[in-house]
């Protein structure tokens, strides 16, 4: 499926576009060079910390020296080819600079006052790009809520409830805009009127998954979309595990709602542990494959999340009193047919006929249940199929 492109975000009343000085423009151009990766960009800015100096060096064809010193890009021939390609692209920065201005993209690097990762982590992004109406949400306490795409209805409800609870307490919710737990956490925070940050593995002009086009736009209005990848770069599989380190680095604490043993959420949690962040996991049944990763994290020393208020305690913003879970729209509040249909489509898309076959309900009953679930934002429709939110 071809990923959707994000529209230019409109400037809300009373706000002004991001101001990009020469250093910001240079950093943005470097991040958008063809074939650029996080490790390659870090090697260049490690050698030339000033983005303007780095861009001049790249334009002059000296990037190969930085790649060689960092033992990157394989053979010498590959390094030479990259250096030549980057030199050619960097010599005409106008298209990228124009795109940065038109999209009102924020560009942050380690020495920029708005760079949001303050720990001197060895693998923190050399440059971050961000778009959205409220970059200030990154100055608030931040909690990452992550989990599997193949979430159960209970997992989706927990993620949504936790997102709403934290947002209601003034905490910014960070996640990855993926289907499943990520999307539910974003939706809960948005419904509570809170700040949100979505960290993506694509260019900021690409919306992936495509069916989150509306959610992407909502996140931009209530917070920011953050990434380190140049414009036009689509969903390359290898970029997602690398992206997860940004989620962990941005967070003051990480909550894993449901996770498989080898999924991306587990990677995020492990990076958070490396960075010294508190990591919580919601316990699950041993019969639930979508909870196996959480249970392993608990066995390895993660904190069990039994009450949403536990996260506030870890942030130094609450007491040990029980807050209790409050679901914005819990599957328990649905009728039996809606619950049956929701369970039948949990974790994967399904057609109307497939849902009818799985539930034993006639198509008319399934259609009515799906309308209820769509109104509750527990499923969405795309490409003739129904997806758990």
C-alpha positions in Angstrom: 0.0 0.0 0.0 1.3 3.4 -1.0 1.6 5.6 2.1 -0.4 8.8 2.3 1.2 12.2 2.3 0.5 14.6 5.1 -1.0 17.9 4.1 0.7 21.1 5.0 -0.3 21.8 8.6 -2.3 25.1 8.8 -1.1 27.8 11.1 -3.6 28.2 14.0 -4.8 31.7 14.9 -2.4 33.6 17.0 0.6 31.5 16.2 3.6 31.9 13.9 5.6 29.5 11.7 8.8 28.0 13.0 11.8 30.3 12.4 14.7 28.6 10.7 18.0 30.3 10.9 21.0 29.3 8.8 22.1 26.6 11.2 18.6 25.1 11.3 18.4 25.1 7.6 21.8 23.4 7.3 20.8 20.7 9.8 17.5 20.1 8.0 19.3 19.7 4.6 21.8 17.3 6.2 19.0 15.1 7.6 17.3 15.1 4.2 20.3 14.0 2.1 19.6 10.8 0.0 20.6 7.7 1.8 21.1 9.4 5.1 20.7 7.3 8.2 20.8 8.2 11.9 24.3 6.7 12.4 25.7 8.4 9.3 24.3 11.8 10.3 25.6 11.4 13.8 29.1 10.6 12.4 29.0 13.8 10.4 27.9 16.0 13.2 30.3 14.3 15.6 33.1 15.4 13.3 31.7 18.9 12.5 29.3 19.8 15.4 28.2 23.1 13.8 25.6 22.2 11.2 26.8 25.0 8.9 30.3 23.8 9.0 29.1 20.2 8.5 27.1 21.2 5.4 30.1 23.0 3.9 32.3 19.9 4.5 29.7 17.6 2.9 29.3 20.0 0.0 33.1 19.9 -0.5 33.0 16.1 -0.6 34.6 15.4 2.8 31.8 13.3 4.2 33.7 10.0 3.4 36.3 10.9 6.1 33.6 11.0 8.8 32.0 7.8 7.6 35.4 6.1 7.6 36.3 7.3 11.1 33.0 5.9 12.4 33.5 2.7 10.4 30.2 3.2 8.5 28.9 2.6 5.0 30.9 -0.5 4.3 33.6 -0.5 1.6 35.6 2.5 0.6 33.8 2.5 -2.7 30.5 2.9 -1.0 31.8 5.8 1.1 33.1 7.5 -1.9 29.8 7.1 -3.7 27.8 8.4 -0.8 30.2 11.4 -0.4 29.8 12.3 -4.0 26.0 12.0 -4.0 25.7 14.0 -0.8 28.1 16.7 -2.3 25.8 17.0 -5.3 22.6 17.2 -3.3 24.0 19.6 -0.7 25.2 22.0 -3.4 21.6 22.7 -4.1 19.9 23.0 -0.7 17.0 25.2 -2.0 14.4 22.5 -2.5 14.8 21.1 1.0 14.9 24.6 2.6 11.8 25.6 0.7 10.0 22.4 1.9 11.1 23.1 5.5 9.6 26.6 5.3 6.4 25.6 3.5 5.7 22.8 6.0 6.7 25.0 8.9 9.1 22.3 10.1 11.0 22.7 13.4 14.6 21.6 13.2 16.5 20.8 16.4 20.0 19.5 17.0 21.9 18.8 20.1 23.0 22.4 20.7 19.6 23.9 19.9 17.7 25.3 22.9 14.6 23.4 22.0 16.3 20.0 21.5 14.0 17.8 23.8 16.4 15.1 24.9 18.7 16.4 27.6 20.5 13.3 28.6 23.9 12.8 26.8 22.8 9.5 25.3 25.4 7.9 23.0 22.8 7.2 20.3 20.5 10.2 20.6 19.4 11.7 17.3 21.8 14.1 15.8 18.9 16.1 14.3 15.2 16.0 15.0 12.5 17.3 12.8 9.0 18.2 14.1 5.7 19.5 12.8 2.7 20.5 14.8 0.8 23.3 16.5 2.1 22.7 20.0 5.8 21.9 20.3 5.6 23.2 23.9 4.1 19.8 24.9 7.6 18.5 24.9 8.4 20.8 27.9 5.8 18.9 30.0 6.3 15.6 31.8 6.2 12.9 29.1 5.1 9.2 29.3 5.4 6.8 26.5 2.6 4.3 26.1 3.5 1.5 23.7 2.4 -2.0 22.7 1.6 -4.5 20.0 -0.3 -3.8 16.8 -2.2 -7.1 17.4 -3.9 -5.8 20.5 -6.8 -7.4 22.3 -10.0 -5.3 23.1 -8.9 -5.2 26.7 -5.5 -3.9 25.7 -6.9 -1.2 23.5 -9.3 -0.1 26.3 -6.4 0.0 28.8 -4.2 2.1 26.5 -7.0 4.5 25.7 -7.9 4.8 29.4 -4.3 5.4 30.4 -3.8 8.0 27.7 -6.9 9.8 28.9 -5.9 9.6 32.5 -2.4 11.0 32.0 -3.5 13.7 29.6 -6.1 14.8 32.2 -3.2 15.2 34.7 -1.2 17.4 32.3 1.2 14.7 31.2 2.2 14.5 27.5 1.5 11.1 26.0 4.2 9.8 23.6 3.8 6.9 21.2 4.5 5.7 17.7 1.2 6.3 15.7 1.0 2.6 14.9 -2.2 0.6 14.8 -3.2 -1.1 18.0 -1.9 0.1 21.4 -0.2 3.2 20.0 -3.3 4.5 18.2 -5.5 3.8 21.2 -3.1 5.7 23.6 -3.1 8.7 21.2 -6.9 8.7 21.0 -7.4 8.5 24.7 -5.1 11.5 25.2 -6.7 13.5 22.5 -10.2 12.8 23.8 -9.1 14.1 27.2 -7.8 17.3 25.5 -4.1 16.6 26.4 -0.8 17.0 24.7 0.5 14.3 22.4 3.8 13.4 20.6 3.9 10.9 17.8 7.4 9.6 16.9 7.5 8.3 13.3 10.0 6.3 11.3 9.1 7.9 8.0 9.5 11.4 6.6 7.2 13.9 8.2 5.4 14.3 4.9 4.4 10.6 4.9 1.5 9.2 6.9 2.0 5.6 7.9 -0.1 3.6 8.4 -2.3 5.2 5.8 -5.5 4.7 7.7 -4.2 7.0 10.5 -4.4 10.0 8.2 -7.0 11.6 10.4 -5.2 10.6 13.6 -2.0 12.2 12.3 -3.9 15.5 11.7 -5.4 15.4 15.2 -1.9 14.8 16.7 -0.5 17.8 14.8 -3.2 20.0 16.2 -2.8 18.9 19.8 1.0 18.4 19.8 3.7 17.4 17.4 4.9 14.7 15.0 8.6 14.0 15.5 11.1 12.1 13.4 14.7 12.0 12.2 14.1 10.9 8.6 14.2 13.1 5.5 11.1 14.1 3.5 9.8 11.5 1.1 11.2 8.5 3.0 8.6 5.8 3.3 8.1 3.0 5.8 11.3 1.0 5.5 11.2 -1.9 8.0 14.7 -1.3 9.4 13.9 2.2 10.5 11.2 1.3 13.0 13.4 -0.4 15.6 15.8 2.5 15.4 12.8 4.9 15.8 11.9 3.2 19.0 14.9 4.6 20.8 13.6 8.1 20.3 10.3 7.2 22.0 12.3 5.8 25.0 14.6 8.8 25.0 11.8 11.4 25.0 9.9 9.6 27.8 10.2 10.2 31.5 8.6 6.8 32.0 7.5 4.0 29.6 4.3 1.9 30.0 4.0 -1.3 28.0 0.3 -2.2 27.7 0.5 -5.4 25.6 3.6 -6.7 23.8 4.7 -9.8 22.1 8.1 -11.3 23.1 10.0 -9.9 20.1 7.9 -6.9 19.1 8.8 -3.2 18.8 7.3 -2.4 22.2 9.8 -4.7 23.9 12.6 -3.0 22.0 11.4 0.4 23.3 11.2 -0.9 26.9 14.7 -2.3 26.7 16.1 1.0 25.4 14.2 2.8 28.2 15.9 0.6 30.8 19.3 1.3 29.2 18.5 5.1 29.5 17.5 4.8 33.2 13.8 5.4 32.6 11.2 3.7 34.8 9.4 1.0 32.8 5.9 -0.3 33.7 4.1 -3.3 32.2 0.5 -4.4 32.6 0.4 -8.1 33.6 -1.6 -10.4 31.3 -2.7 -13.9 31.0 -0.2 -16.6 30.0 -2.7 -17.6 27.4 -2.6 -14.2 25.7 0.3 -14.1 23.2 -0.1 -10.3 23.1 0.8 -10.1 26.8 3.9 -12.4 26.7 6.3 -9.6 26.3 4.8 -7.7 29.3 5.1 -10.8 31.5 8.7 -11.3 30.5 9.4 -7.6 31.3 7.9 -8.1 34.7 10.1 -11.1 35.3 13.1 -9.0 34.3 12.2 -6.4 36.9 9.8 -3.9 35.2 7.2 -2.4 37.6 3.7 -3.9 37.4 1.1 -1.3 36.5 -1.9 -2.1 38.6 -3.2 1.5 38.8 -2.7 4.5 36.5 -1.7 6.6 39.5 1.5 4.5 39.8 2.9 6.4 36.8 2.3 9.7 38.5 4.1 8.5 41.5 7.1 7.5 39.4 7.1 11.1 37.9 7.0 12.6 41.4 3.5 14.0 40.7 1.3 11.9 42.8 0.8 9.8 46.0 0.4 6.1 46.6 -3.4 6.5 46.7 -5.3 4.4 44.2 -6.7 6.4 41.3 -8.6 3.6 39.6 -9.1 2.9 35.9 -11.8 4.8 34.1 -12.4 3.7 30.5 -13.5 6.4 28.1 -15.4 3.7 26.2 -15.0 0.3 27.6 -16.0 -2.8 25.7 -17.8 -3.8 28.9 -20.3 -0.9 28.2 -21.2 -2.3 24.8 -24.0 -4.6 23.9 -23.3 -8.3 23.4 -23.3 -8.1 19.6 -20.8 -5.2 19.6 -18.5 -7.0 22.0 -18.6 -10.1 19.9 -17.7 -8.2 16.7 -15.0 -6.2 18.4 -13.4 -9.5 19.7 -13.7 -11.0 16.2 -11.7 -8.1 14.6 -9.1 -7.6 17.4 -5.6 -7.4 16.1 -6.3 -7.6 12.4 -8.5 -6.1 9.7 -11.5 -8.1 8.6 -14.3 -7.8 6.0 -18.0 -7.7 6.9 -18.3 -11.3 5.6 -15.4 -12.5 7.7 -16.8 -10.9 10.8 -20.2 -12.5 10.1 -18.5 -15.9 9.8 -16.4 -15.5 12.9 -19.3 -14.3 15.1 -22.2 -16.3 13.7 -24.2 -13.1 13.4 -26.1 -12.2 10.2 -24.6 -9.3 8.2 -27.3 -6.9 9.2 -26.5 -7.4 12.9 -22.8 -7.1 12.2 -23.3 -3.9 10.3 -25.3 -2.4 13.3 -22.6 -3.5 15.7 -19.9 -1.9 13.5 -21.7 1.4 13.4 -21.7 1.4 17.2 -18.0 0.5 17.4 -17.2 3.2 14.8 -19.1 5.8 16.9 -17.1 4.7 20.0 -13.9 4.9 17.9 -13.0 1.3 18.7 -12.9 0.3 15.0 -12.3 2.2 11.8 -13.1 1.4 8.2 -10.5 1.6 5.4 -10.2 -0.2 2.1 -13.4 -2.2 2.6 -12.1 -3.7 5.8 -12.7 -2.9 9.5 -9.7 -2.4 11.8 -9.4 -2.3 15.6 -8.5 1.3 16.6 
